[in-house]
């Protein structure tokens, strides 16, 4: 993302986890973990939406760690349909953010994985900010957001997303009364709208 990006090799359930860490210019407010889209469809921690999320967090004073799911890049193992990936997410938290302020974010399949990490973490520690973009509620069972976390959570979806329909995300959000921010004309990858996406996330983080 920039010349200051630090490469990390963390330890997961099945071996190495390849990760990148970006720190803000001044004192860090805490650590944000960002999860990438589906690895079987080309998703990696270098995805443009993931990088946009990382930039928004860094701009708002957070240290950001994004990592490759198992079987992607230098991360060991094989794709595990989200279950192993969620456990790896928790392993990343243990190693890079064992204490202090924590934020969780994900894009597409990464939101599905992050939702289950959030559900596992919530009984044990506070999560200060949550951001889900293009939440993969169409083919996956996304965990509900704990009621106490709703005020800390931003869900963004493109109106014209043809990978995950807005209707499926609303069906997931409706029983929770969880608001969804809809980007008019937005597609799954927010082509031409990444600056808008970043500004929505920054606004949420500064609120």
Secondary structure, 3 states (H helix, E strand, C coil): CCCCCEEEEEEECCEEEEEEEECCCCCCCCEEEEECCCHHHCCCCCCHHHHHHHHHHHHCCCEEEEECCCCCCCCCCCCCCCHHHHHHHHHHHHHHCCCCCEEEEEECHHHHHHHHHHHHHHCCCCCCEEEEECCCCCCCCCCCCCHHHHHHEEEEEECCCCCCCHHHHHHHHHCCCCCCEEECCCCCCCCCCHHHHHHHHHHHHHC
